Amino acid sequence: MDTIKILFVGDVVGKPGIQILQTFLKSIVQNNQIDFVIANGENVADGKGITEKEGKELFDIGINVVTGGNHIWEKQKFQDYVKVEKNVLRPLNYPRGTFGQGYVTHKVRNVGVTVISLQGRAFLPAIDCPFRTADWIIEKVKPESNVIIVDFHAEATAEKIALASYLDGKVSAVIGTHTHTQTADERIMPGGTGYITDVGMTGPYDSVIGMKKEAAINRFLYQTPQKYQTATDDVHIAAVILSINTETGKTEKIERIFFPEFDREKTN
């Protein structure tokens, strides 16, 4: 039975995230025989949002589909861009009539691959139900897609696990994004759905989830708005590789990537 290999890259933050992918993505794809690349890009434009410029940079380095989240609207130019760029997704469960689309289907080695972007509601804006939205879109794309990947952009761990459990056996994988902290719970659920609570951040780790530390700390100290400034140092790639059976659409293997590894031993 044949398999397809999909690389899902965690939230790409600013220019540092783009630059490390420009350096290493090609070799990761070649070394792992990747067929298709997805990346969450809601923070790629200087830490918040995405415009045509950053979208082109991501596509030029080999990313096939860019998924979104609550920050994808931060740049005004995004609304014009998402009207014409079908491979940049906003969460599907925004209200009817919202600009852009929340899913896209590609043919990869003659196999239909659908990518769906969904957003959670716990501690985030109360948009439409991601569970019911998932139901109708899966029913719609099933005739043309054996492989279905869901980016679930959500704050609460419980909501992510609940959606993955609800969709187990109905989709190939549910990949959590948004918290910028990679979790170590990657696994294949009983029905064959690959899962990780959060794939993590591709960007600068000498930071507070991508933001310069001083401004982030002051937000907590003074409880006042601070100017968001993207950090620059200690940049890493966070991702997962999914090996998916093209006949059944079930995940056969999920492998977590964090590159380069943290320095866990201090040397003098």
VOBA-1610 file (N, C-alpha, C; in pm, whole numbers, padded with zeros to 5 digits, always signed):
BEGIN
Met+00085-00119+00000Met+00000+00000+00000Met+00089+00124+00000Asp+00053+00222-00084Asp+00135+00340-00100Asp+00110+00439+00013Thr+00209+00522+00040Thr+00195+00628+00139Thr+00236+00761+00076Ile+00180+00867+00132Ile+00218+01003+00095Ile+00276+01068+00220Lys+00380+01148+00203Lys+00446+01212+00317Lys+00421+01363+00313Ile+00365+01412+00422Ile+00329+01554+00433Ile+00407+01616+00548Leu+00469+01730+00521Leu+00539+01808+00623Leu+00449+01923+00664Phe+00422+01933+00795Phe+00345+02045+00847Phe+00438+02129+00935Val+00460+02254+00896Val+00552+02344+00966Val+00473+02434+01060Gly+00516+02438+01185Gly+00448+02518+01286Gly+00462+02667+01263Asp+00379+02744+01332Asp+00361+02888+01313Asp+00491+02960+01278Val+00498+03010+01154Val+00618+03079+01106Val+00611+03225+01151Val+00711+03268+01229Val+00708+03401+01289Val+00810+03492+01221Gly+00760+03592+01150Gly+00842+03699+01096Gly+00953+03657+01002Lys+01041+03752+00977Lys+01153+03729+00888Lys+01245+03618+00937Pro+01269+03606+01070Pro+01355+03495+01115Pro+01299+03358+01078Gly+01166+03342+01087Gly+01105+03215+01049Gly+01120+03187+00901Ile+01100+03289+00819Ile+01116+03272+00674Ile+01260+03237+00641Gln+01355+03306+00702Gln+01496+03286+00668Gln+01545+03146+00703Ile+01503+03093+00817Ile+01551+02958+00850Ile+01488+02855+00756Leu+01368+02879+00710Leu+01309+02789+00612Leu+01378+02801+00476Gln+01415+02922+00440Gln+01492+02940+00316Gln+01623+02861+00321Thr+01680+02850+00439Thr+01807+02779+00454Thr+01791+02628+00458Phe+01688+02578+00526Phe+01684+02435+00557Phe+01566+02358+00499Leu+01460+02426+00451Leu+01341+02351+00410Leu+01371+02255+00296Lys+01445+02299+00197Lys+01474+02214+00082Lys+01540+02084+00122Ser+01637+02091+00213Ser+01707+01970+00256Ser+01616+01880+00339Ile+01528+01938+00421Ile+01433+01857+00498Ile+01340+01782+00403Val+01292+01851+00301Val+01203+01789+00203Val+01273+01677+00129Gln+01395+01701+00084Gln+01469+01601+00008Gln+01507+01481+00095Asn+01558+01507+00214Asn+01606+01399+00300Asn+01493+01308+00350Asn+01373+01365+00358Asn+01259+01288+00410Asn+01159+01249+00301Gln+01193+01278+00176Gln+01108+01243+00062Gln+00965+01294+00081Ile+00956+01423+00114Ile+00828+01487+00138Ile+00756+01514+00006Asp+00625+01487+00003Asp+00544+01510-00116Asp+00470+01642-00115Phe+00443+01697+00005Phe+00354+01813+00016Phe+00387+01886+00145Val+00388+02021+00139Val+00429+02101+00256Val+00319+02201+00291Ile+00281+02201+00419Ile+00184+02296+00474Ile+00255+02375+00583Ala+00224+02504+00595Ala+00280+02584+00704Ala+00174+02679+00756Asn+00170+02699+00886Asn+00084+02802+00943Asn+00157+02936+00930Gly+00090+03034+00866Gly+00157+03161+00838Gly+00089+03283+00896Glu+00011+03266+01003Glu-00065+03381+01054Glu+00024+03486+01119Asn+00149+03453+01150Asn+00240+03548+01216Asn+00361+03583+01131Val+00353+03561+01002Val+00473+03570+00919Val+00508+03715+00881Ala+00412+03806+00887Ala+00437+03946+00852Ala+00477+04023+00977Asp+00607+04023+01005Asp+00661+04093+01123Asp+00591+04052+01252Gly+00556+03925+01261Gly+00502+03871+01385Gly+00352+03864+01394Lys+00280+03936+01306Lys+00133+03932+01309Lys+00078+03953+01170Gly+00002+03856+01120Gly-00062+03869+00990Gly+00023+03818+00876Ile-00028+03836+00755Ile+00042+03794+00633Ile-00005+03884+00520Thr+00087+03918+00430Thr+00053+03992+00309Thr+00103+03914+00188Glu+00077+03967+00070Glu+00121+03901-00053Glu+00272+03879-00054Lys+00347+03975-00001Lys+00494+03965+00000Lys+00540+03840+00073Glu+00492+03819+00194Glu+00533+03701+00272Glu+00478+03573+00213Gly+00355+03581+00159Gly+00299+03463+00095Gly+00385+03416-00020Lys+00429+03509-00104Lys+00515+03474-00217Lys+00646+03413-00169Glu+00702+03468-00061Glu+00828+03414-00008Glu+00810+03269+00038Leu+00699+03242+00103Leu+00673+03105+00149Leu+00653+03009+00032Phe+00577+03052-00067Phe+00556+02965-00184Phe+00687+02943-00261Asp+00769+03047-00269Asp+00896+03037-00343Asp+00992+02936-00279Ile+00981+02915-00149Ile+01074+02821-00084Ile+01016+02680-00075Gly+00897+02659-00132Gly+00847+02523-00144Gly+00727+02487-00060Ile+00663+02584+00003Ile+00541+02556+00079Ile+00422+02559-00016Asn+00335+02460-00004Asn+00222+02446-00096Asn+00097+02517-00048Val+00070+02509+00083Val-00050+02571+00140Val-00012+02640+00271Val-00065+02762+00290Val-00044+02838+00413Val-00177+02846+00487Thr-00177+02801+00612Thr-00298+02807+00694Thr-00295+02929+00785Gly-00411+02960+00844Gly-00422+03084+00921Gly-00467+03064+01063Gly-00518+03174+01121Gly-00564+03176+01259Gly-00616+03314+01292Asn-00632+03342+01420Asn-00693+03467+01461Asn-00612+03591+01425His-00480+03578+01409His-00396+03694+01376His-00384+03720+01226Ile-00445+03637+01146Ile-00424+03650+01002Ile-00483+03779+00946Trp-00572+03843+01022Trp-00639+03965+00977Trp-00563+04093+01014Glu-00449+04082+01080Glu-00382+04199+01138Glu-00337+04301+01033Lys-00304+04256+00915Lys-00260+04348+00809Lys-00377+04375+00714Gln-00408+04503+00694Gln-00522+04541+00611Gln-00512+04482+00469Lys-00389+04473+00417Lys-00371+04423+00281Lys-00411+04276+00266Phe-00421+04206+00379Phe-00455+04064+00372Phe-00591+04041+00307Gln-00687+04129+00332Gln-00821+04105+00281Gln-00823+04104+00128Asp-00743+04191+00065Asp-00735+04188-00080Asp-00660+04064-00129Tyr-00556+04027-00055Tyr-00474+03913-00095Tyr-00552+03782-00089Val-00628+03762+00019Val-00697+03636+00038Val-00814+03619-00058Lys-00858+03728-00119Lys-00965+03718-00220Lys-00917+03647-00346Val-00786+03654-00372Val-00734+03599-00498Val-00640+03481-00479Glu-00585+03463-00359Glu-00487+03355-00336Glu-00553+03238-00263Lys-00585+03134-00338Lys-00661+03021-00283Lys-00578+02934-00190Asn-00446+02945-00198Asn-00360+02860-00114Asn-00318+02925+00017Val-00373+03043+00046Val-00361+03104+00179Val-00499+03098+00242Leu-00511+03023+00350Leu-00641+02995+00411Leu-00665+03077+00536Arg-00787+03124+00551Arg-00831+03175+00681Arg-00917+03066+00745Pro-00936+03069+00876Pro-01018+02964+00937Pro-01157+02956+00873Leu-01197+02835+00841Leu-01321+02812+00769Leu-01444+02851+00849Asn-01435+02844+00982Asn-01553+02866+01065Asn-01576+03012+01103Tyr-01515+03107+01029Tyr-01559+03246+01040Tyr-01696+03258+00975Pro-01773+03362+01010Pro-01910+03372+00960Pro-01919+03375+00808Arg-02030+03326+00757Arg-02057+03325+00613Arg-02038+03466+00555Gly-01967+03475+00444Gly-01942+03603+00380Gly-01806+03662+00410Thr-01733+03604+00506Thr-01598+03651+00536Thr-01508+03629+00414Phe-01419+03725+00388Phe-01329+03714+00273Phe-01244+03587+00281Gly-01214+03532+00165Gly-01121+03419+00159Gly-01191+03285+00174Gln-01109+03180+00174Gln-01163+03045+00190Gln-01085+02970+00297Gly-01149+02869+00352Gly-01092+02799+00465Gly-01044+02659+00433Tyr-01048+02620+00306Tyr-00997+02488+00269Tyr-00954+02491+00124Val-00868+02398+00087Val-00825+02386-00052Val-00787+02241-00077Thr-00810+02195-00199Thr-00778+02057-00237Thr-00675+02057-00349His-00573+01973-00335His-00469+01956-00436His-00464+01809-00477Lys-00418+01785-00598Lys-00384+01650-00642Lys-00235+01629-00621Val-00199+01532-00538Val-00059+01502-00510Val-00036+01355-00543Arg+00046+01328-00645Arg+00067+01191-00692Arg-00068+01122-00717Asn-00157+01195-00783Asn-00290+01145-00819Asn-00380+01115-00699Val-00344+01168-00583Val-00426+01152-00463Val-00480+01289-00422Gly-00609+01297-00392Gly-00666+01422-00345Gly-00623+01450-00201Val-00565+01568-00181Val-00523+01612-00048Val-00595+01742-00017Thr-00678+01740+00087Thr-00750+01860+00129Thr-00691+01912+00259Val-00666+02042+00263Val-00619+02110+00384Val-00732+02199+00434Ile-00766+02185+00562Ile-00874+02262+00624Ile-00817+02343+00739Ser-00851+02471+00743Ser-00810+02558+00854Ser-00932+02584+00942Leu-00919+02554+01071Leu-01026+02579+01168Leu-00970+02655+01287Gln-01056+02729+01355Gln-01014+02804+01474Gln-01102+02767+01592Gly-01038+02753+01709Gly-01111+02722+01831Gly-01186+02843+01885Arg-01270+02815+01987Arg-01351+02923+02046Arg-01322+02945+02193Ala-01254+02851+02260Ala-01220+02870+02401Ala-01109+02974+02412Phe-01137+03085+02481Phe-01042+03196+02501Phe-01009+03270+02371Leu-01089+03251+02268Leu-01074+03318+02140Leu-01212+03370+02098Pro-01220+03453+01994Pro-01351+03506+01953Pro-01453+03396+01928Ala-01576+03424+01963Ala-01684+03325+01952Ala-01737+03323+01810Ile-01663+03255+01721Ile-01707+03241+01583Ile-01789+03112+01569Asp-01812+03066+01448Asp-01897+02949+01428Asp-01830+02822+01484Cys-01910+02720+01505Cys-01864+02597+01570Cys-01764+02522+01482Pro-01642+02497+01530Pro-01546+02422+01448Pro-01586+02275+01430Phe-01657+02218+01526Phe-01698+02078+01516Phe-01800+02060+01403Arg-01904+02143+01403Arg-02008+02132+01300Arg-01955+02176+01163Thr-01867+02276+01164Thr-01806+02317+01037Thr-01724+02203+00978Ala-01650+02134+01064Ala-01571+02019+01017Ala-01662+01912+00958Asp-01776+01887+01020Asp-01868+01785+00969Asp-01908+01811+00824Trp-01953+01935+00795Trp-02005+01959+00660Trp-01895+01966+00556Ile-01777+02019+00591Ile-01671+02028+00490Ile-01611+01890+00461Ile-01601+01804+00562Ile-01551+01668+00538Ile-01645+01593+00445Glu-01774+01607+00469Glu-01874+01542+00383Glu-01862+01594+00239Lys-01833+01723+00225Lys-01823+01783+00092Lys-01701+01736+00015Val-01584+01723+00083Val-01459+01695+00011Val-01427+01546+00002Lys-01493+01464+00081Lys-01461+01321+00083Lys-01460+01255-00055Pro-01554+01288-00144Pro-01553+01222-00275Pro-01426+01247-00357Glu-01355+01357-00330Glu-01235+01387-00409Glu-01106+01379-00328Ser-01115+01351-00198Ser-00996+01353-00114Ser-00987+01230-00024Asn-00881+01152-00043Asn-00852+01045+00050Asn-00777+01095+00172Val-00706+01206+00154Val-00621+01260+00260Val-00676+01397+00301Ile-00707+01412+00431Ile-00760+01538+00483Ile-00678+01578+00605Ile-00619+01699+00597Ile-00537+01752+00706Ile-00607+01874+00765Val-00627+01874+00896Val-00691+01986+00965Val-00587+02058+01050Asp-00573+02189+01025Asp-00498+02277+01117Asp-00601+02334+01213Phe-00591+02294+01342Phe-00684+02347+01442Phe-00610+02449+01526His-00641+02576+01500His-00571+02689+01563His-00650+02727+01688Ala-00605+02680+01802Ala-00684+02694+01924Ala-00596+02713+02046Glu-00654+02777+02146Glu-00582+02808+02270Glu-00584+02692+02368Ala-00701+02631+02385Ala-00720+02532+02491Ala-00681+02392+02447Thr-00596+02328+02525Thr-00557+02190+02499Thr-00679+02099+02492Ala-00773+02119+02585Ala-00892+02033+02590Ala-00973+02043+02461Glu-00984+02164+02406Glu-01062+02181+02283Glu-00994+02110+02167Lys-00861+02116+02163Lys-00787+02049+02055Lys-00805+01898+02063Ile-00789+01842+02182Ile-00803+01698+02198Ile-00947+01655+02170Ala-01042+01737+02212Ala-01182+01704+02187Ala-01213+01699+02037Leu-01164+01799+01962Leu-01189+01797+01818Leu-01121+01679+01751Ala-00997+01650+01791Ala-00927+01535+01733Ala-01002+01405+01762Ser-01054+01391+01881Ser-01131+01272+01917Ser-01261+01265+01836Tyr-01324+01379+01817Tyr-01448+01386+01741Tyr-01426+01348+01594Leu-01309+01387+01541Leu-01278+01362+01400Leu-01196+01236+01377Asp-01164+01163+01483Asp-01081+01043+01469Asp-01145+00944+01372Gly-01070+00905+01272Gly-01120+00814+01170Gly-01187+00884+01053Lys-01217+01014+01069Lys-01281+01090+00961Lys-01180+01171+00881Val-01067+01206+00944Val-00962+01283+00876Val-00828+01215+00898Ser-00731+01253+00816Ser-00598+01192+00827Ser-00521+01244+00947Ala-00534+01374+00976Ala-00459+01432+01087Ala-00525+01560+01136Val-00514+01583+01266Val-00549+01710+01328Val-00422+01765+01392Ile-00375+01877+01340Ile-00251+01937+01386Ile-00283+02067+01459Gly-00249+02074+01587Gly-00275+02193+01666Gly-00171+02301+01642Thr-00219+02426+01633Thr-00131+02542+01623Thr-00179+02649+01719His-00104+02760+01728His-00142+02882+01800His-00057+02910+01923Thr-00021+02812+02005Thr+00047+02844+02131Thr+00196+02867+02115His+00252+02830+01998His+00395+02851+01968His+00486+02767+02057Thr+00433+02668+02124Thr+00514+02581+02209Thr+00486+02437+02169Gln+00588+02370+02116Gln+00569+02234+02066Gln+00544+02136+02180Thr+00439+02056+02165Thr+00407+01954+02265Thr+00467+01820+02223Ala+00483+01733+02321Ala+00548+01603+02297Ala+00447+01489+02296Asp+00324+01518+02251Asp+00218+01417+02255Asp+00177+01371+02117Glu+00267+01378+02020Glu+00232+01331+01885Glu+00198+01183+01890Arg+00090+01146+01822Arg+00045+01006+01827Arg-00057+00980+01718Ile-00088+00852+01699Ile-00195+00812+01609Ile-00312+00765+01695Met-00426+00827+01676Met-00544+00796+01757Met-00606+00664+01713Pro-00696+00606+01793Pro-00747+00471+01764Pro-00806+00454+01624Gly-00868+00559+01570Gly-00928+00549+01438Gly-00834+00577+01323Gly-00706+00608+01354Gly-00607+00630+01249Gly-00576+00774+01218Thr-00624+00866+01301Thr-00598+01009+01280Thr-00470+01049+01354Gly-00374+01108+01280Gly-00254+01160+01343Gly-00285+01286+01421Tyr-00214+01306+01533Tyr-00249+01419+01620Tyr-00127+01469+01695Ile-00121+01602+01711Ile-00031+01667+01807Ile-00104+01789+01858Thr-00095+01815+01988Thr-00167+01929+02046Thr-00116+02061+01992Asp+00015+02076+01980Asp+00069+02195+01914Asp+00200+02161+01846Val+00208+02195+01718Val+00328+02163+01639Val+00443+02258+01672Gly+00412+02373+01733Gly+00518+02464+01777Gly+00542+02580+01684Met+00650+02654+01711Met+00682+02777+01640Met+00809+02761+01559Thr+00804+02808+01435Thr+00924+02821+01353Thr+00963+02968+01356Gly+01062+02998+01437Gly+01098+03138+01457Gly+01196+03154+01571Pro+01207+03276+01628Pro+01308+03307+01730Pro+01266+03265+01870Tyr+01349+03185+01936Tyr+01315+03134+02069Tyr+01379+03214+02182Asp+01470+03307+02152Asp+01516+03402+02254Asp+01411+03513+02259Ser+01294+03478+02312Ser+01175+03562+02299Ser+01068+03511+02393Val+00954+03577+02393Val+00832+03524+02454Val+00739+03492+02338Ile+00734+03365+02301Ile+00661+03311+02186Ile+00676+03397+02060Gly+00800+03441+02035Gly+00831+03516+01914Gly+00844+03665+01932Met+00799+03717+02046Met+00800+03861+02073Met+00922+03897+02157Lys+00981+04015+02131Lys+01093+04059+02214Lys+01053+04057+02360Lys+01142+04008+02444Lys+01106+03974+02582Lys+01066+04096+02665Glu+01133+04208+02648Glu+01104+04324+02733Glu+00960+04371+02716Ala+00916+04382+02592Ala+00779+04427+02568Ala+00678+04326+02622Ala+00707+04197+02604Ala+00616+04093+02653Ala+00608+04094+02805Ile+00723+04108+02870Ile+00724+04111+03017Ile+00646+04233+03068Asn+00664+04348+03001Asn+00594+04469+03045Asn+00442+04457+03031Arg+00396+04379+02934Arg+00252+04355+02923Arg+00199+04291+03050Phe+00275+04199+03104Phe+00231+04129+03226Phe+00253+04213+03351Leu+00363+04287+03354Leu+00393+04370+03471Leu+00292+04483+03489Tyr+00261+04552+03379Tyr+00182+04675+03387Tyr+00040+04659+03335Gln+00010+04544+03274Gln-00125+04519+03222Gln-00170+04628+03125Thr-00076+04674+03043Thr-00104+04775+02943Thr-00055+04727+02807Pro-00113+04777+02698Pro-00067+04737+02564Pro+00079+04775+02542Gln+00150+04692+02471Gln+00289+04717+02435Gln+00306+04695+02286Lys+00398+04766+02226Lys+00423+04749+02083Lys+00481+04611+02057Tyr+00417+04536+01967Tyr+00467+04402+01932Tyr+00592+04418+01846Gln+00702+04357+01892Gln+00826+04359+01817Gln+00878+04216+01804Thr+00898+04173+01681Thr+00945+04037+01657Thr+01089+04022+01702Ala+01117+03917+01777Ala+01255+03888+01819Ala+01334+03835+01699Thr+01463+03813+01719Thr+01549+03776+01606Thr+01639+03657+01632Asp+01664+03620+01757Asp+01773+03527+01786Asp+01725+03388+01828Asp+01817+03292+01815Asp+01794+03153+01853Asp+01675+03095+01777Val+01692+03086+01646Val+01582+03049+01557Val+01581+02898+01533His+01461+02839+01537His+01444+02694+01520His+01325+02667+01428Ile+01325+02548+01372Ile+01211+02497+01294Ile+01136+02395+01378Ala+01004+02411+01388Ala+00918+02313+01454Ala+00820+02259+01352Ala+00808+02127+01343Ala+00725+02067+01239Ala+00691+01923+01275Val+00603+01863+01196Val+00579+01719+01202Val+00577+01664+01061Ile+00619+01538+01048Ile+00608+01465+00922Ile+00501+01358+00940Leu+00404+01357+00848Leu+00296+01259+00849Leu+00315+01163+00733Ser+00316+01034+00761Ser+00314+00931+00657Ser+00172+00875+00654Ile+00104+00895+00542Ile-00039+00866+00533Ile-00066+00764+00423Asn-00144+00662+00456Asn-00184+00560+00359Asn-00279+00624+00258Thr-00243+00619+00129Thr-00323+00688+00028Thr-00455+00620-00001Glu-00467+00492+00035Glu-00592+00419+00011Glu-00693+00442+00123Thr-00646+00434+00247Thr-00736+00448+00362Thr-00745+00590+00415Gly-00643+00673+00385Gly-00637+00808+00439Gly-00594+00813+00584Lys-00552+00702+00639Lys-00511+00697+00780Lys-00361+00724+00793Thr-00325+00788+00904Thr-00184+00813+00932Thr-00118+00685+00981Glu-00005+00652+00921Glu+00070+00534+00963Glu+00189+00570+01052Lys+00234+00695+01042Lys+00346+00739+01125Lys+00341+00890+01137Ile+00371+00942+01257Ile+00385+01085+01279Ile+00517+01108+01352Glu+00597+01196+01297Glu+00732+01220+01350Glu+00748+01369+01378Arg+00785+01402+01501Arg+00803+01541+01540Arg+00945+01587+01506Ile+00955+01711+01456Ile+01084+01771+01421Ile+01103+01899+01501Phe+01220+01913+01560Phe+01261+02041+01619Phe+01408+02059+01586Phe+01438+02161+01502Phe+01574+02174+01447Phe+01616+02321+01444Pro+01740+02350+01488Pro+01828+02259+01563Pro+01777+02239+01705Glu+01820+02133+01768Glu+01778+02107+01906Glu+01827+02217+01998Phe+01755+02238+02110Phe+01802+02331+02212Phe+01936+02284+02269Asp+02018+02380+02309Asp+02141+02348+02383Asp+02103+02324+02528Arg+02104+02197+02568Arg+02061+02161+02704Arg+02177+02138+02801Glu+02295+02169+02754Glu+02412+02149+02841Glu+02502+02272+02829Lys+02521+02340+02940Lys+02605+02460+02939Lys+02753+02421+02940Thr+02829+02484+02851Thr+02973+02459+02847Thr+03046+02588+02875Asn+03156+02578+02947Asn+03235+02698+02982Asn+03334+02731+02870
//
